[in-house]
Protein backbone atom coordinates (compact mmCIF):
# COMPACT_ATOMS: atom_id res chain seq x y z
CA UNK A 1 0.00 0.00 0.00
CA UNK A 2 1.09 3.56 -0.73
CA UNK A 3 0.07 6.87 0.80
CA UNK A 4 -0.25 9.67 -1.75
CA UNK A 5 -0.31 13.10 -0.14
CA UNK A 6 -0.74 16.52 -1.66
CA UNK A 7 -0.88 20.12 -0.54
CA UNK A 8 -3.14 22.02 -2.93
CA UNK A 9 -4.92 25.35 -3.23
CA UNK A 10 -8.23 25.07 -1.38
CA UNK A 11 -10.22 25.99 -4.48
CA UNK A 12 -8.89 22.87 -6.26
CA UNK A 13 -9.91 20.26 -3.64
CA UNK A 14 -13.17 19.21 -5.35
CA UNK A 15 -11.49 19.24 -8.76
CA UNK A 16 -8.69 16.97 -7.51
CA UNK A 17 -11.09 14.54 -5.79
CA UNK A 18 -13.33 14.33 -8.88
CA UNK A 19 -10.32 13.78 -11.16
CA UNK A 20 -8.91 10.99 -8.99
CA UNK A 21 -12.29 9.24 -8.86
CA UNK A 22 -12.93 9.51 -12.60
CA UNK A 23 -9.37 8.66 -13.74
CA UNK A 24 -8.53 5.89 -11.25
CA UNK A 25 -11.77 4.79 -9.63
CA UNK A 26 -10.36 5.46 -6.14
CA UNK A 27 -12.82 7.28 -3.84
CA UNK A 28 -11.25 7.44 -0.35
CA UNK A 29 -9.58 10.69 0.73
CA UNK A 30 -8.86 12.63 3.91
CA UNK A 31 -8.79 16.43 3.65
CA UNK A 32 -7.23 18.69 6.28
CA UNK A 33 -7.21 22.49 6.13
CA UNK A 34 -3.67 23.85 6.25
CA UNK A 35 -1.70 27.06 5.86
CA UNK A 36 1.77 27.51 4.45
CA UNK A 37 3.94 29.03 1.78
CA UNK A 38 6.57 28.03 -0.72
CA UNK A 39 8.88 30.15 -2.83
CA UNK A 40 6.37 33.00 -3.05
CA UNK A 41 6.55 33.49 0.77
CA UNK A 42 2.98 34.69 1.09
CA UNK A 43 1.25 37.66 -0.48
CA UNK A 44 0.97 41.39 0.10
CA UNK A 45 -2.41 43.07 -0.18
CA UNK A 46 -3.84 46.49 0.45
CA UNK A 47 -6.97 47.23 2.47
CA UNK A 48 -8.28 50.77 3.05
CA UNK A 49 -4.95 52.30 2.14
CA UNK A 50 -2.88 50.07 4.45
CA UNK A 51 -0.56 47.35 3.22
CA UNK A 52 -0.77 43.93 4.87
CA UNK A 53 1.59 40.97 4.50
CA UNK A 54 0.04 37.50 4.67
CA UNK A 55 2.92 35.11 5.22
CA UNK A 56 0.81 31.95 5.18
CA UNK A 57 -1.68 31.10 2.46
CA UNK A 58 -4.73 28.84 2.85
CA UNK A 59 -4.13 25.33 1.51
CA UNK A 60 -5.60 21.84 1.86
CA UNK A 61 -3.68 18.65 2.68
CA UNK A 62 -5.15 15.60 0.90
CA UNK A 63 -4.24 12.02 1.79
CA UNK A 64 -5.06 8.97 -0.35
CA UNK A 65 -4.15 5.40 0.70
CA UNK A 66 -4.07 3.24 -2.42
CA UNK A 67 -2.75 -0.05 -3.77
CA UNK A 68 0.85 0.01 -5.03
CA UNK A 69 -0.13 -0.39 -8.68
CA UNK A 70 -2.54 2.60 -8.48
CA UNK A 71 -0.23 5.01 -6.63
CA UNK A 72 1.64 6.48 -9.59
CA UNK A 73 -1.59 7.14 -11.52
CA UNK A 74 -3.16 8.83 -8.48
CA UNK A 75 -0.05 10.99 -8.01
CA UNK A 76 -0.03 12.13 -11.64
CA UNK A 77 -3.79 12.76 -11.61
CA UNK A 78 -3.56 14.87 -8.44
CA UNK A 79 -0.68 16.93 -9.84
CA UNK A 80 -2.55 17.57 -13.11
CA UNK A 81 -5.84 18.46 -11.42
CA UNK A 82 -4.20 20.74 -8.83
CA UNK A 83 -2.45 22.86 -11.47
CA UNK A 84 -3.99 26.35 -11.62
CA UNK A 85 -1.76 27.92 -14.27
CA UNK A 86 -0.24 30.48 -11.92
CA UNK A 87 3.53 30.94 -11.74
CA UNK A 88 3.73 29.49 -8.21
CA UNK A 89 1.58 28.39 -5.29
CA UNK A 90 -0.09 25.25 -6.69
CA UNK A 91 1.36 23.03 -3.95
CA UNK A 92 3.21 19.70 -4.02
CA UNK A 93 2.48 15.95 -4.07
CA UNK A 94 4.44 12.96 -2.85
CA UNK A 95 3.96 9.30 -2.03
CA UNK A 96 5.37 6.98 0.59
CA UNK A 97 4.87 3.32 1.51
CA UNK A 98 2.54 2.40 4.36
CA UNK A 99 2.15 -0.93 6.13
CA UNK A 100 -0.58 -2.74 8.06
CA UNK A 101 -3.48 -0.56 6.92
CA UNK A 102 -6.50 -1.74 8.89
CA UNK A 103 -10.16 -0.68 9.00
CA UNK A 104 -11.07 0.45 12.53
CA UNK A 105 -14.65 -0.83 12.38
CA UNK A 106 -14.00 -4.36 11.12
CA UNK A 107 -10.31 -4.93 11.84
CA UNK A 108 -9.90 -6.17 8.27
CA UNK A 109 -6.73 -5.38 6.34
CA UNK A 110 -7.31 -2.85 3.56
CA UNK A 111 -5.58 -5.12 1.04
CA UNK A 112 -8.19 -7.81 1.74
CA UNK A 113 -11.12 -5.41 1.47
CA UNK A 114 -9.84 -3.81 -1.76
CA UNK A 115 -9.41 -7.27 -3.36
CA UNK A 116 -13.12 -8.06 -2.96
SULFEN-V629211 format. One record per pair of residues at least 4 apart in sequence whose C-alpha atoms are under 8 Angstrom apart, sorted by the first residue. I is the first residue (numbers start at 0). J is the second residue. If there is no record, write none. Layout:
# SULFEN-V629211
[[I/J] [I/J]]
This chain:
# SULFEN-V629211
[[0/64] [0/65] [0/66] [0/67] [0/96] [0/97] [0/98] [0/100] [0/110] [1/64] [1/65] [1/66] [1/67] [1/70] [1/94] [1/95] [1/96] [1/97] [2/62] [2/63] [2/64] [2/65] [2/70] [2/94] [2/95] [2/96] [2/97] [3/62] [3/63] [3/64] [3/65] [3/70] [3/73] [3/74] [3/92] [3/93] [3/94] [3/95] [4/60] [4/61] [4/62] [4/63] [4/92] [4/93] [4/94] [5/60] [5/61] [5/62] [5/77] [5/90] [5/91] [5/92] [5/93] [6/58] [6/59] [6/60] [6/61] [6/90] [6/91] [6/92] [7/11] [7/12] [7/58] [7/59] [7/60] [7/61] [7/81] [7/89] [7/90] [7/91] [8/12] [8/57] [8/58] [8/59] [8/81] [8/88] [8/89] [8/90] [9/57] [9/58] [9/59] [11/15] [11/80] [11/81] [12/16] [12/59] [12/81] [13/17] [14/18] [14/80] [14/81] [15/19] [15/76] [15/77] [15/80] [15/81] [16/20] [16/26] [16/28] [16/77] [17/21] [18/22] [18/76] [18/77] [18/80] [19/23] [19/24] [19/25] [19/26] [19/73] [19/76] [19/77] [20/24] [20/25] [20/26] [22/76] [23/69] [23/72] [23/73] [25/65] [27/63] [27/64] [28/61] [28/62] [28/63] [28/64] [29/61] [29/62] [29/63] [30/59] [30/60] [30/61] [30/62] [31/59] [31/60] [31/61] [32/57] [32/58] [32/59] [32/60] [33/57] [33/58] [33/59] [33/60] [34/55] [34/56] [34/57] [34/58] [34/59] [35/54] [35/55] [35/56] [35/57] [35/58] [36/40] [36/41] [36/54] [36/55] [36/56] [36/88] [37/41] [37/88] [37/90] [38/87] [38/88] [39/87] [39/88] [40/54] [40/55] [41/52] [41/53] [41/54] [41/55] [41/56] [42/52] [42/53] [42/54] [42/56] [43/50] [43/51] [43/52] [43/53] [44/50] [44/51] [44/52] [44/53] [45/49] [45/50] [45/51] [46/50] [46/51] [65/69] [65/70] [66/70] [66/110] [67/71] [69/73] [70/74] [70/94] [71/75] [72/76] [73/77] [74/78] [74/92] [74/93] [74/94] [75/79] [76/80] [77/81] [77/92] [78/82] [78/91] [78/92] [81/89] [81/90] [82/89] [83/89] [85/89] [99/108] [100/108] [100/109] [100/110] [101/106] [101/107] [101/108] [101/109] [102/106] [102/107] [102/108] [102/109] [103/107] [107/111] [107/112] [108/112] [109/113] [110/114] [111/115]]
